[in-house]
Amino acid sequence: MSSFYIHACAGPGMGSFVLIALAAYFLGCFNGAVIVSKYILKDDIRAHGSGNAGLTNFYRTFGGPLTFVVILTDVLKAVLAVLIGSYLTNGVFYNSFAGTHTGEMWGILGKYFAGLFCLIGHMFPCMFHFKGGKGILSGGTVAIMIDWRLALIAWGTFLLMTVLTRYVSLGSVCAAAAFPTVTAFLYQDLVLTILSATIGGLILYMHRDNIRRLLRGEENKFSFHHKK
């Protein structure tokens, strides 16, 4: 498939990847925790707790039914981004390889590419001073949209580690590490592996402070009770 990647980058199809990147990034910028806390609750989540604009910090700080609005926002933007990525790559390339393994792989490439830029937007949103969330919920949604087998292992790893240790951050880190490993096993494609490793690496980078606290034994465990 490598020659087809080269052809796409050299030909008019490159414009589709630019559109995917832009659309996915700006969709990612719609951070549910920031939007709900800043514009509905009038109390920016980034001024509380860990300062992270993510679901866990939002729940710990505010709790309540608005948590589901945060979840819905971060899930829907990832779904839309991946659908756009799949549609645009299929629209440009799939007809040329209809019914072939290569044709199917273009759609998968579009999903990974869109997922990456959606997470970049979520983590570094331009309209919120490039200070966003850590990408677990949106990243987990991207995994579901790409391949159920990938999602099963990534989410299974996250849930297992979180339930056993009550450290959401540890579950997140383990899931991020599993993501490129499973991708490499499922598709055996260098480009997809690089994209998935970049996604996993970004999530690990966003959890760098959590990793330090885990190593020092200072990380907070998850609780269903939130601060008053």
N, C-alpha and C positions, 0 to 999 in steps of 0.2 A: 504493500500500500504506500510505501514511501514515495514512489514516483508520482503518485496521484496528489500527495501533499505538496510536492514541489510544483506540479502543474497548477494547483489551485492558487498558490501564493504568487505565481508568476502571471496568471491570467486574470480575467475580469472578476473571477470569483472572490478575489481578495476584498472587494468592496462589501460583500456579504458578511465577512468576518468583522469588518470595521463596524457595520451596522449592528451586528450581534453584540460586540463589545460595548458600544455606546448605549444600546437599549438595556442590556443586562446591568451595566454599571448604574445607570440612573434609576432603574427599578430597585436595585440594591440599596440605593441611598434613602429610600423610604423606610427608615428605621422605626419599627413599631413602638419600641420602648421610649424613644425620644419624642415621637409625635404625640403619643398618649400622655406622657408625663408633662411635656412642655406646653402643649396647646390645649389639653383637656383638664389636666390636674393643676396646671400652672406651677409646676414644681419639677424642674429638670432632673431626671434620674441620675445624670452625670455628676450631680452635686451630693449624691448620697452613697453610702456603702462603699463598694469597691470603685465607684466612679465609672463603672462599665455600663454601656447602654445596651444591656442584654436582658434576656428573659429572667434569668436567675436573680440578678440584682433587682430587677423591677418587682418580682414577686416578693422577695425578702423585704423590700422597702414599702411597697404599696399593697400588695395582695389584691383581693377583690376580683369582681367580674371583668374589670378592664384588662386583667391579665390575658383573658381569652382574645381580646382585641389585638393585643401585642402578638400573640401566637398567630392569629389569622393573617395579620399584616405580613409577618415575616415568612409565613408559608406561601401565601398567594403570590408574593413578588418573586419567590424562587420558582414557583410553578410557571408563571408567565414568562420569566426569563428563559427557562429551559425549553418551553414550547416554542418560543421565538427562535432560539438557536437551532432546534431540530427542524423547524419549518423552513428557515432560510437556507440551511445547508442542503436539505432534501430538494428544495425548489431549484437550486442552482445545479446540483450535482447528481441527484438521485436518478433523474430520467436518463442520464447517459449510461448508467450502470444498472438499469432496472432489473430486479430479480437476482442480482449478484450480491455476494458477500461484501464487496467493496461499496455498493450502493447503500447497504444497511449501515456500514461503518461511518459513512458521512454524517448520517443523522446522529450517531453516537458521539462523533467528534463535536458536532454543534452543541450537543447537550453539555459536554464537559467544558467547552469553551465558554458557553453562556454561564454555566455554573460558577466558573472561576471569576468572571467579571461581576457577577451578581454579589459574590462574597466580598470582592474588593470594594464594591459600593457600600455594602453593609458595614464593613470594617472601617472604611475611610470615606464617609459621605461628604461630598463637597459642600452641601447646604448646611451641614452641622459641624463645620470647622474640622472636618476629617477625623472626628472622634466618634466612633460608632461601637458596634458590638463585636462579639468574638466569633460569630458565625455558626454556632452549633445547630440551632434550629433550622436556619436556612440551608446550611450544609447538609443536614439530614434529609431535608426535603429534596435537595438536588440529587442525593443518592437514590431516593425512592423513584424519582423521575427518570433516572438513567437506567437502572437495572434492579429488579426486585432482589436478586441474589446479593448484589452489592449492598443494598439497603438492609437486608436481613442480617448480614454479618456486622456491618457498621453499627446499626441500631442495637443489635444483640450485644455487641461488645460494650457499647455505651451503657445500656440498661444493666447488664450484669455487673460491671465494675461499680456503677453508681449505687446499685442496691446493696452490694456486698460491703462497700466501704463508706457509703453516704457522702462521698466526695464527687460532686458533679464534675468538677474540673478534671479529676482522674479519669472518669468515664469519657469525657470529651477528648482528652489527650490520647487515650487508647484507641478511640474510634478514629481519630485523625490519622494515627499511625497505621491502622488497619486499611484505611481507604485506598492508598496507592498499592499496597500489597495485594489486595483483592483485585484491583483493576489490572495489575500486571498478570495475575493468574488467569483471570477471565478472558482477557482480550489479547494478551501477548503482543501488544503494540507499543512501540517506543514513545510515540507522540502522546497517546492517551495516558501512558504511565507518567510521562513528564508533567502533563496537565494535572493529573491526580496528585502527584507528589507536591506540586506547587500549591494546590488546594490544602492538602494536609499540612504542608509546611507553614502556610499562612495561619491556620488554626493553632498550630503549636506556638508560633510566634506571638499570637494574641494571648496565649495562655502562659507566657513566660514568667509572669509574676506568680501565677498560681503554682507553676512547677517549682519555683524557688520556695514558696511557702510549704508545699508538700514535702520537699526535701528537708525542710527545717521542722516539720511537724506542726506548723502554725496555720494550716489551711482550715477554713470554716467548713463544717459538715452541713449538708442540706437538712433543712427542717421544714415541715409544712406550716409552721407558725411564722408569720411575718412581723416586722417591727411595727409598733403602734405609732 
